[in-house]
Amino acid sequence: MPEQVLHLANLRDGYVDLVHWVQLDGRPIAPRGQETLEIEGALVVLHDPFDSLPLGTNRGINKGIAAVEACQLLAGVSKPELVVAIGPVFDNFREDNGEFHGAYGPRTRGQFEVMIERLKADPNSRQAITTIWNKNFDLAESKRDYPCTLTFTFHIREGKLNMRVHMRSNDVIKGVGYDYFQFTRVQIALASVLGIEPGKYVHYADSLHLYLSDLALVEKLKYPTIEEQQVFTRPPVFGSDSWAQVRQDALDCLRVAEGEDMKFPLTEAQAWYAGAMINAMRRNQRQRVDA
């Protein structure tokens, strides 16, 4: 049983409450000598999975990171060079061969199709479980990037697709905004293939934590104003009646960001995600020139 549960209508309005929850109720621990506040066994229920990117909160969300992580997961691939071009800090987590040991895309590739078939065959199934943590890979020592996520579980209840994510470790500042976003993109896309609406998004973290070194960022957080809520609209979503098409759309979006000239018009979703990635790379290039 979780020690604590938090219900949020959406992550834009609820992100500040989520961070303050950890700040006020978290207990001090110091893994690897880093002072941290932690809620052990935290369960968050997000009632609107479409609205899961905390824009307008002063969190400083990099939409390019959100876009590349979502597209890689949907496409079932890992694009280390593109990820680092969008978020240079990720270079610290690459292995000597340039790859990310814990990349989610290759680990989940081929599993979502099975989830769809199981749920089509039995809408009440309790066997639609996608696994990310792999004992054959993740008991190895001295990797720079172990996956923080263990499993995805999908249930159809009351005619909607609910998703439950189990994470071993979740940083409320550096991780939550991007994690909720990329995982709900999977929930929404799977629901579209199944021809139903997405339901609740339930996020369970063995350790939901806040590093004390990030307290200065916490002090800057704020609730989005009504005007900001109107400006920061929900990002469009990938959807189709075929998972192969969802995967191809996300893959093509990554190819556009990598500079490939596509010979057909982009969908609204592809334009948003590719644009977010390209804009992030351009900002980084300008910053390097200015430095």
ZADO-1210 file (C-alpha; in nm, 4 decimals, padded with zeros to 6 digits):
<atoms>
<atom x="00.0000" y="00.0000" z="00.0000" code="MET" pos="1"/>
<atom x="00.1307" y="00.3486" z="-00.0777" code="PRO" pos="2"/>
<atom x="00.2073" y="00.5719" z="00.2153" code="GLU" pos="3"/>
<atom x="00.0460" y="00.8749" z="00.0526" code="GLN" pos="4"/>
<atom x="-00.1828" y="00.9513" z="-00.2430" code="VAL" pos="5"/>
<atom x="-00.2253" y="01.2781" z="-00.4326" code="LEU" pos="6"/>
<atom x="-00.5031" y="01.3452" z="-00.6866" code="HIS" pos="7"/>
<atom x="-00.4389" y="01.6065" z="-00.9564" code="LEU" pos="8"/>
<atom x="-00.6826" y="01.7331" z="-01.2188" code="ALA" pos="9"/>
<atom x="-00.3886" y="01.7968" z="-01.4533" code="ASN" pos="10"/>
<atom x="-00.0156" y="01.8564" z="-01.4208" code="LEU" pos="11"/>
<atom x="-00.0123" y="02.2230" z="-01.5217" code="ARG" pos="12"/>
<atom x="-00.2347" y="02.3312" z="-01.2357" code="ASP" pos="13"/>
<atom x="-00.1110" y="02.0553" z="-01.0052" code="GLY" pos="14"/>
<atom x="00.2662" y="02.0592" z="-01.0534" code="TYR" pos="15"/>
<atom x="00.3363" y="02.3168" z="-00.7844" code="VAL" pos="16"/>
<atom x="00.1197" y="02.1219" z="-00.5394" code="ASP" pos="17"/>
<atom x="00.3113" y="01.8046" z="-00.6254" code="LEU" pos="18"/>
<atom x="00.6483" y="01.9651" z="-00.5616" code="VAL" pos="19"/>
<atom x="00.5333" y="02.1239" z="-00.2354" code="HIS" pos="20"/>
<atom x="00.3954" y="01.7854" z="-00.1264" code="TRP" pos="21"/>
<atom x="00.7443" y="01.6387" z="-00.1438" code="VAL" pos="22"/>
<atom x="00.9013" y="01.9488" z="00.0106" code="GLN" pos="23"/>
<atom x="00.6667" y="01.9452" z="00.3118" code="LEU" pos="24"/>
<atom x="00.6071" y="01.5736" z="00.3645" code="ASP" pos="25"/>
<atom x="00.9356" y="01.4277" z="00.2422" code="GLY" pos="26"/>
<atom x="01.1803" y="01.2744" z="00.4859" code="ARG" pos="27"/>
<atom x="01.5541" y="01.3461" z="00.4684" code="PRO" pos="28"/>
<atom x="01.7835" y="01.0869" z="00.3108" code="ILE" pos="29"/>
<atom x="02.1238" y="01.1197" z="00.1422" code="ALA" pos="30"/>
<atom x="02.1804" y="00.8623" z="-00.1360" code="PRO" pos="31"/>
<atom x="02.5354" y="00.8909" z="-00.2720" code="ARG" pos="32"/>
<atom x="02.5861" y="01.1702" z="-00.0197" code="GLY" pos="33"/>
<atom x="02.3280" y="01.4014" z="-00.1842" code="GLN" pos="34"/>
<atom x="02.0827" y="01.5547" z="00.0629" code="GLU" pos="35"/>
<atom x="01.7286" y="01.4761" z="-00.0435" code="THR" pos="36"/>
<atom x="01.3686" y="01.4884" z="00.0758" code="LEU" pos="37"/>
<atom x="01.1796" y="01.1706" z="-00.0103" code="GLU" pos="38"/>
<atom x="00.8275" y="01.0349" z="-00.0013" code="ILE" pos="39"/>
<atom x="00.8644" y="00.6585" z="-00.0040" code="GLU" pos="40"/>
<atom x="00.5765" y="00.4900" z="-00.1832" code="GLY" pos="41"/>
<atom x="00.4082" y="00.7889" z="-00.3487" code="ALA" pos="42"/>
<atom x="00.1031" y="00.7472" z="-00.5703" code="LEU" pos="43"/>
<atom x="-00.0222" y="01.0299" z="-00.7911" code="VAL" pos="44"/>
<atom x="-00.3501" y="01.0052" z="-00.9838" code="VAL" pos="45"/>
<atom x="-00.3668" y="01.2362" z="-01.2871" code="LEU" pos="46"/>
<atom x="-00.7241" y="01.2701" z="-01.4093" code="HIS" pos="47"/>
<atom x="-00.6488" y="01.4478" z="-01.7395" code="ASP" pos="48"/>
<atom x="-00.3621" y="01.2730" z="-01.9213" code="PRO" pos="49"/>
<atom x="-00.3852" y="01.5168" z="-02.2125" code="PHE" pos="50"/>
<atom x="-00.2655" y="01.8034" z="-01.9899" code="ASP" pos="51"/>
<atom x="00.0585" y="01.6668" z="-01.8451" code="SER" pos="52"/>
<atom x="00.3283" y="01.9190" z="-01.9367" code="LEU" pos="53"/>
<atom x="00.3767" y="02.1764" z="-01.6571" code="PRO" pos="54"/>
<atom x="00.4111" y="02.4889" z="-01.8720" code="LEU" pos="55"/>
<atom x="00.3579" y="02.8284" z="-01.7114" code="GLY" pos="56"/>
<atom x="00.4921" y="02.7138" z="-01.3731" code="THR" pos="57"/>
<atom x="00.8417" y="02.8667" z="-01.3985" code="ASN" pos="58"/>
<atom x="00.9794" y="02.5144" z="-01.4059" code="ARG" pos="59"/>
<atom x="01.1727" y="02.6022" z="-01.7219" code="GLY" pos="60"/>
<atom x="01.0421" y="02.3035" z="-01.9168" code="ILE" pos="61"/>
<atom x="01.2420" y="02.2359" z="-02.2331" code="ASN" pos="62"/>
<atom x="00.9723" y="02.1341" z="-02.4803" code="LYS" pos="63"/>
<atom x="01.2428" y="01.9819" z="-02.6996" code="GLY" pos="64"/>
<atom x="01.3329" y="01.7290" z="-02.4294" code="ILE" pos="65"/>
<atom x="00.9663" y="01.6450" z="-02.3771" code="ALA" pos="66"/>
<atom x="00.9244" y="01.5978" z="-02.7516" code="ALA" pos="67"/>
<atom x="01.2307" y="01.3819" z="-02.8144" code="VAL" pos="68"/>
<atom x="01.1617" y="01.1561" z="-02.5157" code="GLU" pos="69"/>
<atom x="00.8001" y="01.1038" z="-02.6226" code="ALA" pos="70"/>
<atom x="00.8886" y="01.0382" z="-02.9857" code="CYS" pos="71"/>
<atom x="01.1658" y="00.7925" z="-02.9012" code="GLN" pos="72"/>
<atom x="00.9320" y="00.5987" z="-02.6729" code="LEU" pos="73"/>
<atom x="00.6521" y="00.5855" z="-02.9305" code="LEU" pos="74"/>
<atom x="00.8927" y="00.4947" z="-03.2114" code="ALA" pos="75"/>
<atom x="01.0799" y="00.2332" z="-03.0079" code="GLY" pos="76"/>
<atom x="01.4226" y="00.3833" z="-03.0752" code="VAL" pos="77"/>
<atom x="01.7053" y="00.5706" z="-02.9051" code="SER" pos="78"/>
<atom x="01.8687" y="00.8722" z="-03.0692" code="LYS" pos="79"/>
<atom x="02.1608" y="00.9688" z="-02.8414" code="PRO" pos="80"/>
<atom x="02.3103" y="01.2356" z="-03.0696" code="GLU" pos="81"/>
<atom x="01.9753" y="01.4063" z="-03.1109" code="LEU" pos="82"/>
<atom x="01.9022" y="01.3896" z="-02.7369" code="VAL" pos="83"/>
<atom x="02.2366" y="01.5490" z="-02.6507" code="VAL" pos="84"/>
<atom x="02.1905" y="01.8189" z="-02.9161" code="ALA" pos="85"/>
<atom x="01.8578" y="01.9067" z="-02.7521" code="ILE" pos="86"/>
<atom x="01.9712" y="01.8647" z="-02.3894" code="GLY" pos="87"/>
<atom x="02.3532" y="01.8747" z="-02.3575" code="PRO" pos="88"/>
<atom x="02.3385" y="01.7645" z="-01.9914" code="VAL" pos="89"/>
<atom x="02.2378" y="01.4164" z="-02.1096" code="PHE" pos="90"/>
<atom x="02.5883" y="01.3625" z="-02.2455" code="ASP" pos="91"/>
<atom x="02.6902" y="01.2872" z="-01.8843" code="ASN" pos="92"/>
<atom x="02.4752" y="00.9726" z="-01.8913" code="PHE" pos="93"/>
<atom x="02.6043" y="00.8135" z="-02.2104" code="ARG" pos="94"/>
<atom x="02.8206" y="00.5037" z="-02.1961" code="GLU" pos="95"/>
<atom x="03.1650" y="00.4935" z="-02.3563" code="ASP" pos="96"/>
<atom x="03.0072" y="00.3655" z="-02.6786" code="ASN" pos="97"/>
<atom x="02.7875" y="00.6764" z="-02.6962" code="GLY" pos="98"/>
<atom x="02.4631" y="00.4941" z="-02.6179" code="GLU" pos="99"/>
<atom x="02.2221" y="00.5288" z="-02.3253" code="PHE" pos="100"/>
<atom x="02.2130" y="00.2014" z="-02.1338" code="HIS" pos="101"/>
<atom x="01.8689" y="00.2756" z="-01.9898" code="GLY" pos="102"/>
<atom x="01.6968" y="00.4158" z="-02.3008" code="ALA" pos="103"/>
<atom x="01.3272" y="00.3254" z="-02.2929" code="TYR" pos="104"/>
<atom x="01.2541" y="00.3070" z="-02.6660" code="GLY" pos="105"/>
<atom x="01.4532" y="-00.0072" z="-02.7523" code="PRO" pos="106"/>
<atom x="01.3358" y="-00.1776" z="-02.4320" code="ARG" pos="107"/>
<atom x="00.9659" y="-00.1273" z="-02.5048" code="THR" pos="108"/>
<atom x="00.9793" y="-00.1800" z="-02.8820" code="ARG" pos="109"/>
<atom x="00.7466" y="-00.4608" z="-02.9841" code="GLY" pos="110"/>
<atom x="00.5661" y="-00.4698" z="-02.6499" code="GLN" pos="111"/>
<atom x="00.2928" y="-00.2143" z="-02.7174" code="PHE" pos="112"/>
<atom x="00.1612" y="-00.4197" z="-03.0084" code="GLU" pos="113"/>
<atom x="00.1188" y="-00.7121" z="-02.7683" code="VAL" pos="114"/>
<atom x="-00.0629" y="-00.4878" z="-02.5197" code="MET" pos="115"/>
<atom x="-00.3084" y="-00.3884" z="-02.7904" code="ILE" pos="116"/>
<atom x="-00.3776" y="-00.7468" z="-02.8973" code="GLU" pos="117"/>
<atom x="-00.4285" y="-00.8643" z="-02.5383" code="ARG" pos="118"/>
<atom x="-00.6715" y="-00.5839" z="-02.4635" code="LEU" pos="119"/>
<atom x="-00.8595" y="-00.6412" z="-02.7881" code="LYS" pos="120"/>
<atom x="-00.8904" y="-01.0109" z="-02.7093" code="ALA" pos="121"/>
<atom x="-00.9966" y="-00.9477" z="-02.3483" code="ASP" pos="122"/>
<atom x="-01.0885" y="-00.5900" z="-02.2516" code="PRO" pos="123"/>
<atom x="-01.0840" y="-00.6998" z="-01.8859" code="ASN" pos="124"/>
<atom x="-00.7301" y="-00.8372" z="-01.9112" code="SER" pos="125"/>
<atom x="-00.4847" y="-00.7874" z="-01.6277" code="ARG" pos="126"/>
<atom x="-00.1919" y="-00.9054" z="-01.8396" code="GLN" pos="127"/>
<atom x="-00.1219" y="-00.5909" z="-02.0433" code="ALA" pos="128"/>
<atom x="00.2113" y="-00.5197" z="-01.8756" code="ILE" pos="129"/>
<atom x="00.5119" y="-00.3599" z="-02.0454" code="THR" pos="130"/>
<atom x="00.8451" y="-00.4204" z="-01.8722" code="THR" pos="131"/>
<atom x="01.1447" y="-00.1871" z="-01.8853" code="ILE" pos="132"/>
<atom x="01.3790" y="-00.3004" z="-01.6093" code="TRP" pos="133"/>
<atom x="01.5661" y="-00.6085" z="-01.7311" code="ASN" pos="134"/>
<atom x="01.7702" y="-00.8275" z="-01.4965" code="LYS" pos="135"/>
<atom x="01.9885" y="-00.9387" z="-01.7873" code="ASN" pos="136"/>
<atom x="02.1097" y="-00.5809" z="-01.8337" code="PHE" pos="137"/>
<atom x="02.0458" y="-00.3893" z="-01.5147" code="ASP" pos="138"/>
<atom x="02.2289" y="-00.5997" z="-01.2576" code="LEU" pos="139"/>
<atom x="02.5523" y="-00.4988" z="-01.4294" code="ALA" pos="140"/>
<atom x="02.7632" y="-00.2601" z="-01.2239" code="GLU" pos="141"/>
<atom x="02.8897" y="00.0887" z="-01.3061" code="SER" pos="142"/>
<atom x="02.6429" y="00.1904" z="-01.5755" code="LYS" pos="143"/>
<atom x="02.5788" y="00.5652" z="-01.6043" code="ARG" pos="144"/>
<atom x="02.2104" y="00.5354" z="-01.6922" code="ASP" pos="145"/>
<atom x="01.9948" y="00.2712" z="-01.5246" code="TYR" pos="146"/>
<atom x="01.6244" y="00.2978" z="-01.6133" code="PRO" pos="147"/>
<atom x="01.4193" y="00.4714" z="-01.3445" code="CYS" pos="148"/>
<atom x="01.0980" y="00.3099" z="-01.4716" code="THR" pos="149"/>
<atom x="01.0113" y="-00.0546" z="-01.4087" code="LEU" pos="150"/>
<atom x="00.6729" y="-00.1254" z="-01.5719" code="THR" pos="151"/>
<atom x="00.3691" y="00.0131" z="-01.7516" code="PHE" pos="152"/>
<atom x="00.0331" y="-00.1539" z="-01.6830" code="THR" pos="153"/>
<atom x="-00.2781" y="-00.0932" z="-01.8946" code="PHE" pos="154"/>
<atom x="-00.6373" y="-00.1654" z="-01.7919" code="HIS" pos="155"/>
<atom x="-00.9634" y="-00.0979" z="-01.9718" code="ILE" pos="156"/>
<atom x="-01.2135" y="00.0009" z="-01.7068" code="ARG" pos="157"/>
<atom x="-01.5505" y="00.1682" z="-01.7609" code="GLU" pos="158"/>
<atom x="-01.4729" y="00.1844" z="-02.1315" code="GLY" pos="159"/>
<atom x="-01.1512" y="00.3866" z="-02.0934" code="LYS" pos="160"/>
<atom x="-00.7808" y="00.2994" z="-02.1010" code="LEU" pos="161"/>
<atom x="-00.6148" y="00.3536" z="-01.7648" code="ASN" pos="162"/>
<atom x="-00.2364" y="00.3486" z="-01.7349" code="MET" pos="163"/>
<atom x="-00.0300" y="00.2757" z="-01.4255" code="ARG" pos="164"/>
<atom x="00.3431" y="00.3448" z="-01.4231" code="VAL" pos="165"/>
<atom x="00.5782" y="00.2034" z="-01.1600" code="HIS" pos="166"/>
<atom x="00.9061" y="00.3874" z="-01.1093" code="MET" pos="167"/>
<atom x="01.1798" y="00.2935" z="-00.8672" code="ARG" pos="168"/>
<atom x="01.3057" y="00.6530" z="-00.8524" code="SER" pos="169"/>
<atom x="01.1471" y="00.9827" z="-00.9569" code="ASN" pos="170"/>
<atom x="01.2963" y="01.3323" z="-00.9220" code="ASP" pos="171"/>
<atom x="01.0104" y="01.5803" z="-00.8763" code="VAL" pos="172"/>
<atom x="01.2108" y="01.8662" z="-01.0313" code="ILE" pos="173"/>
<atom x="01.4235" y="01.7115" z="-01.3056" code="LYS" pos="174"/>
<atom x="01.2071" y="01.4135" z="-01.3960" code="GLY" pos="175"/>
<atom x="00.8352" y="01.4425" z="-01.3240" code="VAL" pos="176"/>
<atom x="00.7400" y="01.6956" z="-01.5912" code="GLY" pos="177"/>
<atom x="00.9025" y="01.4945" z="-01.8690" code="TYR" pos="178"/>
<atom x="00.8111" y="01.1507" z="-01.7330" code="ASP" pos="179"/>
<atom x="00.4386" y="01.2168" z="-01.6994" code="TYR" pos="180"/>
<atom x="00.4346" y="01.3752" z="-02.0436" code="PHE" pos="181"/>
<atom x="00.6064" y="01.0988" z="-02.2394" code="GLN" pos="182"/>
<atom x="00.4163" y="00.8207" z="-02.0631" code="PHE" pos="183"/>
<atom x="00.0756" y="00.9794" z="-02.1154" code="THR" pos="184"/>
<atom x="00.1610" y="01.0112" z="-02.4867" code="ARG" pos="185"/>
<atom x="00.1776" y="00.6305" z="-02.4915" code="VAL" pos="186"/>
<atom x="-00.1521" y="00.6014" z="-02.3034" code="GLN" pos="187"/>
<atom x="-00.3285" y="00.8370" z="-02.5446" code="ILE" pos="188"/>
<atom x="-00.1821" y="00.6713" z="-02.8553" code="ALA" pos="189"/>
<atom x="-00.2726" y="00.3206" z="-02.7333" code="LEU" pos="190"/>
<atom x="-00.6253" y="00.4357" z="-02.6543" code="ALA" pos="191"/>
<atom x="-00.6593" y="00.5747" z="-03.0062" code="SER" pos="192"/>
<atom x="-00.5579" y="00.2411" z="-03.1586" code="VAL" pos="193"/>
<atom x="-00.8082" y="00.0629" z="-02.9345" code="LEU" pos="194"/>
<atom x="-01.0784" y="00.3112" z="-03.0350" code="GLY" pos="195"/>
<atom x="-01.1505" y="00.4302" z="-02.6801" code="ILE" pos="196"/>
<atom x="-01.0753" y="00.7316" z="-02.4615" code="GLU" pos="197"/>
<atom x="-00.7812" y="00.7471" z="-02.2224" code="PRO" pos="198"/>
<atom x="-00.8820" y="00.7325" z="-01.8581" code="GLY" pos="199"/>
<atom x="-00.6783" y="00.7928" z="-01.5440" code="LYS" pos="200"/>
<atom x="-00.3006" y="00.8083" z="-01.5413" code="TYR" pos="201"/>
<atom x="-00.1679" y="00.6587" z="-01.2164" code="VAL" pos="202"/>
<atom x="00.1968" y="00.7129" z="-01.1287" code="HIS" pos="203"/>
<atom x="00.3623" y="00.5170" z="-00.8467" code="TYR" pos="204"/>
<atom x="00.7162" y="00.5953" z="-00.7314" code="ALA" pos="205"/>
<atom x="00.9064" y="00.3885" z="-00.4784" code="ASP" pos="206"/>
<atom x="01.1038" y="00.7080" z="-00.4145" code="SER" pos="207"/>
<atom x="00.9546" y="01.0442" z="-00.5103" code="LEU" pos="208"/>
<atom x="01.2203" y="01.2938" z="-00.4134" code="HIS" pos="209"/>
<atom x="01.3511" y="01.6482" z="-00.4160" code="LEU" pos="210"/>
<atom x="01.7225" y="01.7296" z="-00.3970" code="TYR" pos="211"/>
<atom x="01.7964" y="02.0113" z="-00.1545" code="LEU" pos="212"/>
<atom x="02.0257" y="02.1572" z="-00.4192" code="SER" pos="213"/>
<atom x="01.7089" y="02.2300" z="-00.6205" code="ASP" pos="214"/>
<atom x="01.5324" y="02.4302" z="-00.3487" code="LEU" pos="215"/>
<atom x="01.6179" y="02.7565" z="-00.5250" code="ALA" pos="216"/>
<atom x="01.4191" y="02.6303" z="-00.8244" code="LEU" pos="217"/>
<atom x="01.1292" y="02.5397" z="-00.5974" code="VAL" pos="218"/>
<atom x="01.1126" y="02.8948" z="-00.4667" code="GLU" pos="219"/>
<atom x="01.0609" y="03.0237" z="-00.8219" code="LYS" pos="220"/>
<atom x="00.7637" y="02.7978" z="-00.8984" code="LEU" pos="221"/>
<atom x="00.4195" y="02.9483" z="-00.9443" code="LYS" pos="222"/>
<atom x="00.0721" y="02.8512" z="-01.0574" code="TYR" pos="223"/>
<atom x="-00.0082" y="02.9325" z="-01.4225" code="PRO" pos="224"/>
<atom x="-00.2235" y="03.2397" z="-01.4648" code="THR" pos="225"/>
<atom x="-00.5457" y="03.2264" z="-01.6658" code="ILE" pos="226"/>
<atom x="-00.3690" y="03.4096" z="-01.9487" code="GLU" pos="227"/>
<atom x="-00.0838" y="03.1601" z="-01.9454" code="GLU" pos="228"/>
<atom x="-00.3267" y="02.8701" z="-01.9504" code="GLN" pos="229"/>
<atom x="-00.4696" y="03.0152" z="-02.2707" code="GLN" pos="230"/>
<atom x="-00.1259" y="03.0655" z="-02.4267" code="VAL" pos="231"/>
<atom x="00.0231" y="02.7291" z="-02.3277" code="PHE" pos="232"/>
<atom x="-00.2234" y="02.5060" z="-02.5050" code="THR" pos="233"/>
<atom x="-00.2057" y="02.1284" z="-02.4824" code="ARG" pos="234"/>
<atom x="00.0432" y="01.9792" z="-02.7299" code="PRO" pos="235"/>
<atom x="-00.1230" y="01.7773" z="-03.0062" code="PRO" pos="236"/>
<atom x="-00.1039" y="01.3993" z="-02.9740" code="VAL" pos="237"/>
<atom x="-00.0112" y="01.1083" z="-03.1970" code="PHE" pos="238"/>
<atom x="-00.3110" y="00.8897" z="-03.2747" code="GLY" pos="239"/>
<atom x="-00.4207" y="00.6311" z="-03.5282" code="SER" pos="240"/>
<atom x="-00.6139" y="00.3066" z="-03.5554" code="ASP" pos="241"/>
<atom x="-00.2797" y="00.1341" z="-03.6176" code="SER" pos="242"/>
<atom x="00.0193" y="00.1192" z="-03.3830" code="TRP" pos="243"/>
<atom x="00.2470" y="00.0787" z="-03.6861" code="ALA" pos="244"/>
<atom x="00.1258" y="00.4197" z="-03.8056" code="GLN" pos="245"/>
<atom x="00.1750" y="00.5791" z="-03.4621" code="VAL" pos="246"/>
<atom x="00.5276" y="00.4432" z="-03.4530" code="ARG" pos="247"/>
<atom x="00.6015" y="00.5608" z="-03.8073" code="GLN" pos="248"/>
<atom x="00.4646" y="00.9100" z="-03.7381" code="ASP" pos="249"/>
<atom x="00.6884" y="00.9459" z="-03.4320" code="ALA" pos="250"/>
<atom x="00.9892" y="00.8064" z="-03.6205" code="LEU" pos="251"/>
<atom x="00.9355" y="01.0489" z="-03.9095" code="ASP" pos="252"/>
<atom x="00.9169" y="01.3333" z="-03.6580" code="CYS" pos="253"/>
<atom x="01.2601" y="01.2361" z="-03.5239" code="LEU" pos="254"/>
<atom x="01.3957" y="01.2188" z="-03.8785" code="ARG" pos="255"/>
<atom x="01.2757" y="01.5748" z="-03.9440" code="VAL" pos="256"/>
<atom x="01.4491" y="01.6945" z="-03.6270" code="ALA" pos="257"/>
<atom x="01.7669" y="01.5213" z="-03.7419" code="GLU" pos="258"/>
<atom x="01.7534" y="01.7274" z="-04.0607" code="GLY" pos="259"/>
<atom x="01.5994" y="01.4883" z="-04.3102" code="GLU" pos="260"/>
<atom x="01.3845" y="01.6604" z="-04.5721" code="ASP" pos="261"/>
<atom x="01.0464" y="01.4884" z="-04.5724" code="MET" pos="262"/>
<atom x="00.8595" y="01.4810" z="-04.9022" code="LYS" pos="263"/>
<atom x="00.5105" y="01.5098" z="-04.7544" code="PHE" pos="264"/>
<atom x="00.3272" y="01.7548" z="-04.5263" code="PRO" pos="265"/>
<atom x="00.3750" y="01.7037" z="-04.1549" code="LEU" pos="266"/>
<atom x="00.0773" y="01.6326" z="-03.9347" code="THR" pos="267"/>
<atom x="-00.0102" y="01.8813" z="-03.6612" code="GLU" pos="268"/>
<atom x="00.1548" y="01.6566" z="-03.4022" code="ALA" pos="269"/>
<atom x="00.4694" y="01.6068" z="-03.6089" code="GLN" pos="270"/>
<atom x="00.5013" y="01.9813" z="-03.6650" code="ALA" pos="271"/>
<atom x="00.4735" y="02.0541" z="-03.2908" code="TRP" pos="272"/>
<atom x="00.7199" y="01.7862" z="-03.1777" code="TYR" pos="273"/>
<atom x="00.9737" y="01.8418" z="-03.4551" code="ALA" pos="274"/>
<atom x="00.9485" y="02.2166" z="-03.4055" code="GLY" pos="275"/>
<atom x="01.0090" y="02.1830" z="-03.0321" code="ALA" pos="276"/>
<atom x="01.3203" y="01.9733" z="-03.0924" code="MET" pos="277"/>
<atom x="01.4567" y="02.2010" z="-03.3632" code="ILE" pos="278"/>
<atom x="01.3974" y="02.5157" z="-03.1564" code="ASN" pos="279"/>
<atom x="01.5778" y="02.3615" z="-02.8585" code="ALA" pos="280"/>
<atom x="01.8794" y="02.2759" z="-03.0747" code="MET" pos="281"/>
<atom x="01.8877" y="02.6266" z="-03.2195" code="ARG" pos="282"/>
<atom x="01.8821" y="02.7790" z="-02.8687" code="ARG" pos="283"/>
<atom x="02.1751" y="02.5630" z="-02.7694" code="ASN" pos="284"/>
<atom x="02.3677" y="02.6644" z="-03.0801" code="GLN" pos="285"/>
<atom x="02.3089" y="03.0345" z="-03.0077" code="ARG" pos="286"/>
<atom x="02.4206" y="02.9888" z="-02.6482" code="GLN" pos="287"/>
<atom x="02.7441" y="02.8240" z="-02.7617" code="ARG" pos="288"/>
<atom x="02.8108" y="03.1115" z="-03.0019" code="VAL" pos="289"/>
<atom x="02.7380" y="03.3718" z="-02.7325" code="ASP" pos="290"/>
<atom x="02.9686" y="03.1922" z="-02.4893" code="ALA" pos="291"/>
</atoms>
